[in-house]
Amino acid sequence: MSLKFLSWIAAVIVAAGLSGWIYGASGRSNVDQARRDAVQRANLMEARALILDGQVQIFLVNFGDASRRYEAARVVIERMQTAFREVGQAERAGRLEIPLSSLRDAQRLASSLDGGARNSGDEALKALMAFAEPATPSR
């Protein structure tokens, strides 16, 4: 075999490997984005459920459990905020500060056995659901 023939074989192998890598990576970003969206929705619904459970605990006059539920919801929202910052969506991460602030207030009030924790929990829930709504284009 000649050197020219071996170089052609090497070029074909490199081209085949490169095209396979490009083909394999072409749909990966779409899959990653869909996975991130699904994780975001799951985290959002988990935080919502925890806030609602905290509200129920306030109605049952169980302030200790309400405080723990609000804390758990805060951890979930902070996890979402970190994920947004990691992918460069600082504006969306900043919008989560409003429900976080309300949750901190609700948790503080629940820890001090104050029924006003329900109002702060309602504010946190409204802010979280406002975050979840897709931005509507202005006309």
Residue frames as a rotation matrix with the C-alpha (Angstrom) as fourth column:
MET 1
0.583 0.812 0.000 0.00
0.812 -0.583 0.000 0.00
0.000 0.000 -1.000 0.00
SER 2
-0.272 -0.671 0.690 1.18
0.640 -0.661 -0.391 3.42
0.718 0.335 0.610 -0.83
LEU 3
-0.796 -0.120 -0.594 1.37
0.554 -0.542 -0.632 6.39
-0.246 -0.832 0.498 1.48
LYS 4
-0.856 0.515 -0.044 -1.17
-0.472 -0.745 0.472 8.24
0.211 0.425 0.880 -0.66
PHE 5
-0.208 0.800 -0.563 -3.72
0.001 0.576 0.817 5.43
0.978 0.169 -0.120 -0.27
LEU 6
-0.320 0.020 -0.947 -3.22
0.892 0.344 -0.294 5.29
0.320 -0.939 -0.128 3.52
SER 7
-0.957 -0.021 -0.289 -3.70
0.131 -0.921 -0.366 9.07
-0.259 -0.389 0.884 3.81
TRP 8
-0.576 0.811 -0.106 -7.00
-0.503 -0.249 0.828 8.78
0.645 0.530 0.551 1.89
ILE 9
-0.067 0.529 -0.846 -8.20
0.496 0.754 0.432 6.07
0.866 -0.390 -0.313 4.26
ALA 10
-0.619 -0.232 -0.751 -7.21
0.783 -0.265 -0.563 8.20
-0.068 -0.936 0.346 7.28
ALA 11
-0.962 0.273 -0.024 -9.04
-0.273 -0.950 0.154 11.21
0.020 0.154 0.988 5.83
VAL 12
-0.284 0.899 -0.334 -12.20
-0.235 0.273 0.933 9.16
0.930 0.343 0.133 5.25
ILE 13
-0.146 0.189 -0.971 -12.09
0.817 0.577 -0.010 7.82
0.558 -0.795 -0.239 8.82
VAL 14
-0.850 -0.202 -0.487 -11.62
0.458 -0.739 -0.494 11.31
-0.260 -0.643 0.721 10.27
ALA 15
-0.807 0.590 0.001 -14.44
-0.478 -0.654 0.586 12.70
0.346 0.473 0.810 8.10
ALA 16
-0.119 0.784 -0.609 -16.77
0.158 0.621 0.768 9.87
0.980 -0.005 -0.198 9.15
GLY 17
-0.339 -0.074 -0.938 -15.95
0.920 0.185 -0.347 10.37
0.199 -0.980 0.006 12.82
LEU 18
-0.966 -0.057 -0.252 -16.42
0.114 -0.970 -0.215 14.14
-0.232 -0.236 0.944 12.59
SER 19
-0.588 0.806 -0.063 -19.73
-0.472 -0.279 0.836 13.86
0.656 0.522 0.545 10.77
GLY 20
-0.074 0.541 -0.838 -20.97
0.542 0.727 0.422 11.32
0.837 -0.423 -0.347 13.33
TRP 21
-0.618 -0.215 -0.756 -20.01
0.776 -0.323 -0.542 13.62
-0.128 -0.922 0.366 16.19
ILE 22
-0.957 0.283 -0.069 -21.77
-0.291 -0.937 0.191 16.59
-0.010 0.203 0.979 14.53
TYR 23
-0.332 0.876 -0.350 -24.88
-0.205 0.295 0.933 14.50
0.921 0.382 0.082 13.85
GLY 24
-0.153 0.232 -0.961 -24.96
0.801 0.598 0.017 13.25
0.578 -0.767 -0.277 17.45
ALA 25
-0.713 -0.208 -0.670 -24.54
0.621 -0.630 -0.466 16.73
-0.325 -0.748 0.579 18.93
SER 26
-0.850 0.337 0.405 -27.11
0.078 -0.679 0.730 18.40
0.521 0.652 0.551 16.68
GLY 27
0.117 0.993 0.011 -30.19
0.076 -0.020 0.997 17.52
0.990 -0.115 -0.078 18.76
ARG 28
-0.314 -0.328 -0.891 -28.53
0.836 0.350 -0.423 17.62
0.450 -0.878 0.164 22.14
SER 29
-0.992 -0.084 0.090 -29.24
0.036 -0.898 -0.439 21.30
0.118 -0.433 0.894 22.86
ASN 30
-0.282 0.959 0.042 -32.96
-0.596 -0.209 0.775 20.81
0.752 0.193 0.630 22.22
VAL 31
0.235 0.317 -0.919 -33.05
0.403 0.828 0.389 17.83
0.884 -0.462 0.066 24.55
ASP 32
-0.635 -0.545 -0.547 -31.13
0.728 -0.186 -0.660 19.74
0.258 -0.817 0.515 27.23
GLN 33
-0.875 0.361 0.323 -33.49
-0.373 -0.927 0.025 22.70
0.309 -0.098 0.946 26.95
ALA 34
0.085 0.947 -0.310 -36.54
-0.377 0.319 0.870 20.44
0.922 0.043 0.384 27.20
ARG 35
0.010 -0.162 -0.987 -35.03
0.738 0.667 -0.102 18.75
0.675 -0.727 0.126 30.26
ARG 36
-0.919 -0.374 -0.123 -34.31
0.365 -0.691 -0.624 22.12
0.148 -0.619 0.772 31.91
ASP 37
-0.543 0.796 0.267 -37.89
-0.608 -0.592 0.528 23.25
0.579 0.125 0.806 31.21
ALA 38
0.268 0.654 -0.708 -39.31
0.048 0.725 0.688 20.05
0.962 -0.218 0.163 32.71
VAL 39
-0.346 -0.471 -0.811 -37.13
0.846 0.218 -0.487 20.38
0.407 -0.855 0.323 35.81
GLN 40
-0.965 0.012 0.261 -38.18
-0.084 -0.960 -0.266 24.03
0.248 -0.279 0.928 36.16
ARG 41
-0.132 0.991 0.017 -41.88
-0.566 -0.089 0.819 23.10
0.813 0.099 0.573 35.96
ALA 42
0.238 0.174 -0.956 -41.39
0.495 0.824 0.274 20.32
0.835 -0.538 0.110 38.50
ASN 43
-0.701 -0.552 -0.452 -39.57
0.678 -0.319 -0.663 22.65
0.222 -0.771 0.597 40.90
LEU 44
-0.800 0.460 0.385 -42.24
-0.405 -0.888 0.218 25.30
0.442 0.018 0.897 40.42
MET 45
0.199 0.932 -0.303 -45.04
-0.337 0.355 0.872 22.86
0.920 -0.072 0.384 41.22
GLU 46
-0.031 -0.283 -0.959 -43.12
0.773 0.602 -0.203 21.48
0.634 -0.747 0.200 44.21
ALA 47
-0.944 -0.329 -0.036 -42.65
0.287 -0.759 -0.584 25.00
0.165 -0.562 0.811 45.62
ARG 48
-0.457 0.856 0.241 -46.32
-0.597 -0.496 0.630 25.77
0.659 0.144 0.738 44.99
ALA 49
0.303 0.576 -0.760 -47.41
0.153 0.758 0.635 22.60
0.941 -0.308 0.141 46.78
LEU 50
-0.390 -0.530 -0.753 -45.17
0.832 0.148 -0.535 23.38
0.395 -0.835 0.384 49.75
ILE 51
-0.955 0.092 0.281 -46.51
-0.162 -0.957 -0.239 26.93
0.248 -0.274 0.929 50.03
LEU 52
-0.081 0.995 -0.054 -50.09
-0.566 -0.002 0.824 25.68
0.820 0.098 0.563 49.85
ASP 53
0.193 0.082 -0.978 -49.32
0.562 0.807 0.179 23.06
0.804 -0.584 0.110 52.48
GLY 54
-0.818 -0.508 -0.272 -47.86
0.529 -0.476 -0.703 25.80
0.227 -0.718 0.658 54.66
GLN 55
-0.659 0.656 0.369 -51.09
-0.559 -0.755 0.343 27.75
0.503 0.020 0.864 54.22
VAL 56
0.284 0.761 -0.583 -53.10
-0.089 0.626 0.775 24.72
0.955 -0.168 0.245 55.33
GLN 57
-0.205 -0.448 -0.870 -50.87
0.815 0.415 -0.405 24.35
0.543 -0.792 0.280 58.38
ILE 58
-0.963 -0.062 0.264 -51.54
-0.056 -0.906 -0.420 28.00
0.265 -0.420 0.868 59.27
PHE 59
-0.137 0.987 0.078 -55.30
-0.652 -0.149 0.743 27.31
0.745 0.051 0.665 59.10
LEU 60
0.466 0.265 -0.844 -54.76
0.293 0.854 0.429 24.29
0.835 -0.447 0.320 61.36
VAL 61
0.787 -0.228 0.573 -52.84
-0.563 -0.644 0.518 26.56
0.250 -0.730 -0.636 63.76
ASN 62
0.754 -0.642 0.138 -49.73
0.533 0.722 0.441 24.42
-0.383 -0.259 0.887 63.34
PHE 63
0.903 -0.346 -0.256 -47.17
-0.406 -0.883 -0.236 27.19
-0.144 0.317 -0.938 62.97
GLY 64
0.060 -0.927 0.370 -44.13
-0.463 0.302 0.833 24.92
-0.884 -0.221 -0.411 63.37
ASP 65
-0.062 -0.020 0.998 -45.08
0.662 0.747 0.056 22.77
-0.747 0.664 -0.033 60.38
ALA 66
0.903 0.396 0.169 -46.02
0.395 -0.606 -0.690 25.87
-0.171 0.690 -0.704 58.40
SER 67
0.597 -0.754 -0.273 -42.57
-0.633 -0.652 0.417 27.32
-0.493 -0.076 -0.867 59.03
ARG 68
-0.253 -0.701 0.667 -40.94
-0.067 0.700 0.711 24.07
-0.965 0.135 -0.224 57.88
ARG 69
0.324 0.439 0.838 -43.04
0.802 0.343 -0.490 24.01
-0.502 0.831 -0.240 54.71
TYR 70
0.988 0.017 -0.155 -42.14
-0.050 -0.907 -0.419 27.61
-0.148 0.421 -0.895 53.92
GLU 71
0.203 -0.979 0.030 -38.46
-0.608 -0.102 0.788 26.80
-0.768 -0.178 -0.616 54.49
ALA 72
-0.204 -0.234 0.951 -38.67
0.426 0.853 0.301 23.82
-0.882 0.466 -0.075 52.14
ALA 73
0.723 0.511 0.466 -40.38
0.650 -0.273 -0.709 25.98
-0.235 0.815 -0.529 49.48
ARG 74
0.806 -0.479 -0.346 -37.66
-0.454 -0.877 0.156 28.59
-0.378 0.032 -0.925 49.89
VAL 75
-0.138 -0.886 0.444 -34.96
-0.241 0.464 0.852 25.95
-0.961 0.010 -0.278 49.32
VAL 76
0.090 0.251 0.964 -36.69
0.797 0.562 -0.221 24.80
-0.597 0.788 -0.150 46.12
ILE 77
0.948 0.296 0.113 -36.99
0.306 -0.762 -0.570 28.35
-0.083 0.575 -0.814 44.80
GLU 78
0.485 -0.850 -0.207 -33.36
-0.608 -0.498 0.618 29.07
-0.628 -0.174 -0.758 45.65
ARG 79
-0.216 -0.507 0.834 -32.41
0.276 0.788 0.550 25.92
-0.937 0.349 -0.031 43.71
MET 80
0.535 0.481 0.695 -34.37
0.810 -0.059 -0.583 27.27
-0.240 0.875 -0.421 40.73
GLN 81
0.947 -0.186 -0.262 -32.67
-0.200 -0.979 -0.027 30.62
-0.252 0.078 -0.965 41.09
THR 82
0.055 -0.983 0.175 -29.23
-0.383 0.141 0.913 28.99
-0.922 -0.117 -0.369 41.06
ALA 83
-0.083 -0.031 0.996 -30.12
0.702 0.708 0.081 26.97
-0.707 0.706 -0.037 37.96
PHE 84
0.854 0.426 0.301 -31.22
0.514 -0.591 -0.622 30.13
-0.087 0.685 -0.723 36.12
ARG 85
0.704 -0.653 -0.278 -27.99
-0.529 -0.744 0.408 31.89
-0.474 -0.140 -0.869 37.05
GLU 86
-0.087 -0.773 0.628 -25.93
0.002 0.630 0.776 28.93
-0.996 0.069 -0.053 35.84
VAL 87
-0.035 0.125 0.992 -27.46
0.933 0.359 -0.012 29.13
-0.358 0.925 -0.129 32.36
GLY 88
-0.865 -0.486 0.123 -27.08
0.499 -0.810 0.306 32.91
-0.049 0.326 0.944 32.19
GLN 89
-0.102 0.899 0.426 -30.68
0.500 -0.324 0.803 33.93
0.860 0.295 -0.416 32.85
ALA 90
-0.850 -0.364 -0.380 -29.95
0.505 -0.359 -0.785 36.46
0.149 -0.859 0.489 35.59
GLU 91
-0.714 0.641 0.281 -33.14
-0.581 -0.767 0.273 38.45
0.391 0.031 0.920 34.92
ARG 92
0.223 0.818 -0.531 -35.37
-0.254 0.574 0.778 35.42
0.941 -0.039 0.336 35.55
ALA 93
-0.225 -0.388 -0.894 -33.32
0.753 0.513 -0.413 34.53
0.619 -0.766 0.177 38.62
GLY 94
-0.979 -0.168 0.119 -33.82
0.075 -0.830 -0.553 38.05
0.192 -0.532 0.825 39.93
ARG 95
-0.298 0.946 0.130 -37.59
-0.621 -0.295 0.726 37.79
0.725 0.136 0.676 39.49
LEU 96
0.172 0.332 -0.927 -37.57
0.392 0.840 0.374 34.96
0.904 -0.428 0.014 42.02
GLU 97
-0.853 -0.520 -0.044 -36.44
0.269 -0.366 -0.891 37.37
0.447 -0.772 0.452 44.75
ILE 98
-0.429 0.766 0.479 -40.04
-0.742 -0.601 0.297 38.56
0.516 -0.228 0.826 45.24
PRO 99
0.601 0.680 -0.421 -41.47
-0.281 0.672 0.685 35.15
0.748 -0.293 0.595 46.24
LEU 100
-0.098 -0.713 -0.694 -38.32
0.618 0.503 -0.604 34.44
0.780 -0.488 0.391 48.26
SER 101
-0.852 -0.205 0.482 -38.76
-0.154 -0.781 -0.605 37.65
0.501 -0.590 0.634 50.23
SER 102
0.034 0.954 0.297 -42.41
-0.839 -0.134 0.527 36.89
0.543 -0.267 0.796 50.92
LEU 103
0.534 0.117 -0.837 -41.51
0.132 0.967 0.220 33.36
0.835 -0.228 0.500 52.00
ARG 104
-0.583 -0.777 -0.239 -38.89
0.441 -0.055 -0.896 34.69
0.683 -0.627 0.375 54.40
ASP 105
-0.651 0.427 0.627 -41.53
-0.655 -0.734 -0.180 36.97
0.384 -0.528 0.758 55.90
ALA 106
0.420 0.868 -0.265 -44.07
-0.620 0.488 0.614 34.13
0.663 -0.094 0.743 56.11
GLN 107
0.190 -0.429 -0.883 -41.53
0.452 0.837 -0.309 31.85
0.872 -0.340 0.353 57.75
ARG 108
-0.836 -0.512 0.198 -40.51
0.111 -0.511 -0.852 34.55
0.537 -0.690 0.485 60.25
LEU 109
-0.352 0.790 0.502 -44.16
-0.859 -0.486 0.163 35.27
0.373 -0.374 0.849 61.13
ALA 110
0.543 0.542 -0.642 -45.01
-0.285 0.838 0.466 31.58
0.790 -0.070 0.609 61.42
SER 111
-0.240 -0.723 -0.648 -42.04
0.515 0.471 -0.716 31.08
0.823 -0.506 0.259 63.74
SER 112
-0.972 -0.091 0.215 -43.35
-0.110 -0.632 -0.767 33.87
0.206 -0.770 0.605 65.94
LEU 113
-0.627 0.775 -0.076 -46.85
0.736 0.559 -0.381 32.32
-0.253 -0.295 -0.921 65.94
ASP 114
-0.555 0.402 -0.728 -48.32
-0.314 -0.912 -0.264 35.23
-0.770 0.082 0.632 64.00
GLY 115
0.131 0.736 0.664 -51.37
0.513 0.523 -0.681 34.55
-0.849 0.430 -0.309 61.82
GLY 116
0.582 0.018 -0.813 -50.14
-0.503 -0.777 -0.378 37.19
-0.639 0.629 -0.444 59.39
ALA 117
-0.541 -0.791 0.286 -47.92
-0.294 0.496 0.817 34.46
-0.788 0.358 -0.501 57.96
ARG 118
0.017 0.640 0.768 -50.93
0.674 0.560 -0.481 33.47
-0.738 0.526 -0.422 55.86
ASN 119
0.864 0.313 -0.395 -50.90
-0.009 -0.773 -0.634 36.84
-0.504 0.551 -0.665 54.08
SER 120
0.064 -0.925 -0.374 -47.18
-0.813 -0.266 0.518 36.60
-0.578 0.271 -0.769 53.36
GLY 121
-0.539 -0.196 0.819 -47.69
0.134 0.940 0.314 33.05
-0.831 0.279 -0.481 52.12
ASP 122
0.517 0.788 0.334 -50.44
0.562 -0.018 -0.827 34.29
-0.646 0.616 -0.452 49.80
GLU 123
0.709 -0.322 -0.628 -48.11
-0.529 -0.831 -0.172 36.98
-0.466 0.454 -0.759 48.47
ALA 124
-0.391 -0.899 0.197 -45.37
-0.568 0.404 0.717 34.42
-0.725 0.169 -0.668 47.88
LEU 125
-0.246 0.387 0.889 -47.79
0.524 0.824 -0.214 32.15
-0.815 0.413 -0.406 46.04
LYS 126
0.811 0.572 -0.121 -49.07
0.249 -0.525 -0.814 35.00
-0.529 0.630 -0.569 43.85
ALA 127
0.381 -0.753 -0.536 -45.52
-0.783 -0.572 0.246 36.11
-0.492 0.326 -0.807 43.03
LEU 128
-0.542 -0.583 0.605 -44.51
-0.219 0.793 0.568 32.54
-0.812 0.175 -0.557 42.20
MET 129
0.099 0.660 0.745 -47.49
0.699 0.487 -0.524 32.03
-0.708 0.572 -0.414 39.92
ALA 130
0.855 0.124 -0.503 -46.82
-0.188 -0.831 -0.524 35.39
-0.483 0.543 -0.687 38.24
PHE 131
-0.152 -0.977 -0.151 -43.29
-0.736 0.011 0.676 34.17
-0.659 0.214 -0.721 37.59
ALA 132
-0.491 -0.028 0.871 -44.66
0.221 0.963 0.156 30.96
-0.843 0.269 -0.466 36.09
GLU 133
0.626 0.778 0.054 -46.95
0.277 -0.157 -0.948 32.73
-0.728 0.609 -0.314 33.62
PRO 134
-0.142 -0.675 0.724 -45.37
0.969 0.054 0.240 33.07
-0.201 0.736 0.647 30.20
ALA 135
-0.567 -0.123 -0.815 -44.61
0.100 -0.992 0.080 36.61
-0.818 -0.036 0.574 29.18
THR 136
0.368 0.763 0.532 -47.37
0.757 0.087 -0.648 37.82
-0.541 0.641 -0.545 26.91
PRO 137
-0.616 -0.625 0.480 -46.23
0.788 -0.492 0.370 39.89
0.006 0.606 0.795 23.94
SER 138
-0.226 0.510 -0.830 -47.40
0.253 -0.792 -0.555 43.47
-0.941 -0.335 0.050 24.02
ARG 139
0.134 0.382 0.914 -49.36
0.977 0.104 -0.186 44.82
-0.167 0.918 -0.360 21.07
